[in-house]
Amino acid sequence: MIFAYDMLKESVAEDFERFYQMGFSETQIFPAVLNEYRYGEDFCLTENICIHIFLALNYAKNGLNFSSIMEGIHHLSTEDAKQEVRATLGNESIKYAADLAVLMNASVGNATVNWD
């Protein structure tokens, strides 16, 4: 993973906001942001999963439907993937678990996330 967890989270939020402000639809934002990273030299499973989570949180924050992103997260979340994420993130896996918990709470009925 080329970015530290918080740096990746901030970068994804900035990319989300850029595409959102440009008028991209909710179905266009996800692939546009993911493609910003997918073809990077050090793109890995952990980064992919984190980007999915960060995007879903940004969708929720902005009242957008993120059910298709959740499907991707569920598809990526194998037991092996969970172990790899924990190993890759090390101590930052605590932040990952907290973000995932917020997302799981928000995914019930696609609720809006309040980050204030």
Sine and cosine of phi, psi and omega as CSV:
sin_phi,cos_phi,sin_psi,cos_psi,sin_omega,cos_omega
0.00,0.00,0.80,-0.60,-0.09,-1.00
-0.98,0.19,-0.49,0.87,-0.03,-1.00
-0.97,-0.23,0.47,-0.88,0.24,-0.97
-0.95,0.31,0.36,-0.93,-0.09,-1.00
-0.80,0.60,-0.79,0.61,-0.05,-1.00
-0.91,0.41,-0.58,0.81,0.03,-1.00
-0.91,0.41,-0.67,0.74,0.03,-1.00
-0.90,0.43,-0.68,0.73,0.00,-1.00
-0.87,0.50,-0.70,0.71,0.00,-1.00
-0.92,0.39,-0.66,0.75,0.00,-1.00
-0.90,0.43,-0.68,0.73,0.03,-1.00
-0.90,0.44,-0.66,0.75,0.03,-1.00
-0.88,0.47,-0.66,0.75,0.03,-1.00
-0.91,0.41,-0.67,0.74,0.04,-1.00
-0.90,0.43,-0.69,0.72,0.06,-1.00
-0.83,0.56,-0.77,0.64,-0.05,-1.00
-0.88,0.47,-0.65,0.76,0.00,-1.00
-0.87,0.49,-0.76,0.65,-0.01,-1.00
-0.93,0.37,-0.60,0.80,0.03,-1.00
-0.89,0.45,-0.71,0.70,0.01,-1.00
-0.93,0.37,-0.45,0.89,0.03,-1.00
-0.97,0.24,-0.11,0.99,0.05,-1.00
1.00,-0.03,0.23,0.97,0.07,-1.00
-0.90,0.44,0.58,-0.81,0.04,-1.00
-0.97,0.22,0.23,-0.97,-0.01,-1.00
-0.89,0.46,-0.47,0.89,0.04,-1.00
-0.98,0.19,-0.34,0.94,0.00,-1.00
-1.00,-0.02,-0.50,0.87,-0.09,-1.00
-0.90,0.45,-0.75,0.66,-0.07,-1.00
-0.82,0.57,-0.83,0.56,-0.02,-1.00
-0.91,0.41,-0.53,0.85,0.01,-1.00
-0.89,0.45,-0.72,0.69,0.00,-1.00
-0.94,0.35,-0.71,0.70,-0.01,-1.00
-0.86,0.52,-0.63,0.78,0.01,-1.00
-0.92,0.39,-0.34,0.94,0.07,-1.00
-0.90,0.43,-0.41,0.91,-0.09,-1.00
-0.91,-0.41,-0.57,0.82,-0.15,-0.99
-0.79,0.61,-0.58,0.81,-0.08,-1.00
-0.99,-0.13,0.20,0.98,0.05,-1.00
-0.95,0.30,0.39,-0.92,-0.08,-1.00
-0.87,0.50,-0.63,0.78,-0.10,-1.00
-0.95,-0.32,0.40,0.92,-0.01,-1.00
-0.90,0.43,0.76,-0.65,-0.05,-1.00
-0.68,-0.73,0.09,-1.00,-0.01,-1.00
-0.85,0.52,-0.68,0.73,-0.01,-1.00
-0.87,0.49,-0.72,0.69,0.02,-1.00
-0.88,0.47,-0.67,0.74,0.01,-1.00
-0.86,0.51,-0.75,0.66,0.00,-1.00
-0.90,0.45,-0.71,0.71,0.01,-1.00
-0.87,0.50,-0.68,0.73,0.01,-1.00
-0.88,0.47,-0.68,0.73,0.06,-1.00
-0.84,0.54,-0.73,0.69,-0.02,-1.00
-0.90,0.43,-0.73,0.69,0.00,-1.00
-0.88,0.48,-0.67,0.75,0.01,-1.00
-0.91,0.41,-0.69,0.73,0.02,-1.00
-0.87,0.49,-0.65,0.76,0.05,-1.00
-0.89,0.45,-0.65,0.76,0.03,-1.00
-0.93,0.37,-0.61,0.79,0.08,-1.00
-0.87,0.49,-0.74,0.67,-0.01,-1.00
-0.87,0.49,-0.69,0.72,0.00,-1.00
-0.85,0.52,-0.55,0.83,-0.04,-1.00
-0.99,-0.16,0.17,0.99,0.06,-1.00
0.94,0.33,0.41,0.91,0.01,-1.00
-1.00,-0.10,0.42,-0.91,0.02,-1.00
-0.97,0.25,0.84,-0.54,-0.03,-1.00
-0.87,-0.50,0.38,0.92,-0.03,-1.00
-0.89,0.45,-0.58,0.82,0.01,-1.00
-0.93,0.36,-0.55,0.84,0.06,-1.00
-0.93,0.37,-0.64,0.77,0.04,-1.00
-0.88,0.47,-0.61,0.79,0.06,-1.00
-0.87,0.49,-0.66,0.75,0.04,-1.00
-0.89,0.45,-0.66,0.75,0.02,-1.00
-0.89,0.46,-0.70,0.71,0.01,-1.00
-0.90,0.44,-0.61,0.79,0.01,-1.00
-0.92,0.40,-0.63,0.78,-0.03,-1.00
-0.98,0.19,-0.32,0.95,-0.16,-0.99
-1.00,0.05,0.89,0.45,0.12,-0.99
-0.99,0.15,0.21,-0.98,0.03,-1.00
-0.89,0.45,-0.64,0.77,0.05,-1.00
-0.89,0.46,-0.65,0.76,0.01,-1.00
-0.90,0.43,-0.66,0.75,0.02,-1.00
-0.88,0.48,-0.66,0.75,0.03,-1.00
-0.91,0.40,-0.65,0.76,0.02,-1.00
-0.90,0.43,-0.67,0.74,0.02,-1.00
-0.87,0.50,-0.74,0.67,0.01,-1.00
-0.87,0.49,-0.68,0.74,-0.01,-1.00
-0.93,0.38,-0.66,0.75,-0.03,-1.00
-0.93,0.36,-0.67,0.74,-0.07,-1.00
-0.99,0.16,-0.41,0.91,-0.01,-1.00
0.84,0.55,-0.80,-0.60,-0.02,-1.00
-0.89,0.46,-0.42,0.91,0.00,-1.00
-0.96,0.27,-0.12,0.99,0.03,-1.00
-0.90,0.44,-0.34,0.94,0.08,-1.00
-0.91,0.42,-0.68,0.73,0.04,-1.00
-0.91,0.42,-0.65,0.76,0.03,-1.00
-0.86,0.51,-0.74,0.67,-0.01,-1.00
-0.88,0.47,-0.62,0.78,0.02,-1.00
-0.92,0.40,-0.70,0.72,0.03,-1.00
-0.90,0.43,-0.65,0.76,0.02,-1.00
-0.90,0.44,-0.64,0.77,0.03,-1.00
-0.90,0.44,-0.68,0.73,0.06,-1.00
-0.87,0.49,-0.70,0.71,-0.01,-1.00
-0.90,0.44,-0.68,0.73,0.00,-1.00
-0.89,0.45,-0.62,0.78,0.07,-1.00
-0.91,0.40,-0.63,0.78,-0.02,-1.00
-0.96,0.30,-0.47,0.89,-0.08,-1.00
-0.95,0.30,-0.30,0.96,0.07,-1.00
-0.93,0.36,0.97,-0.25,-0.01,-1.00
0.96,0.29,0.30,0.95,-0.03,-1.00
0.78,0.62,0.74,0.67,0.01,-1.00
-0.91,0.41,0.33,-0.95,0.04,-1.00
-1.00,0.08,0.68,-0.73,0.02,-1.00
-1.00,-0.02,0.74,-0.67,0.07,-1.00
-0.96,-0.27,0.91,-0.40,-0.05,-1.00
-0.99,-0.13,0.15,0.99,-0.04,-1.00
-0.96,0.27,0.00,0.00,0.00,0.00
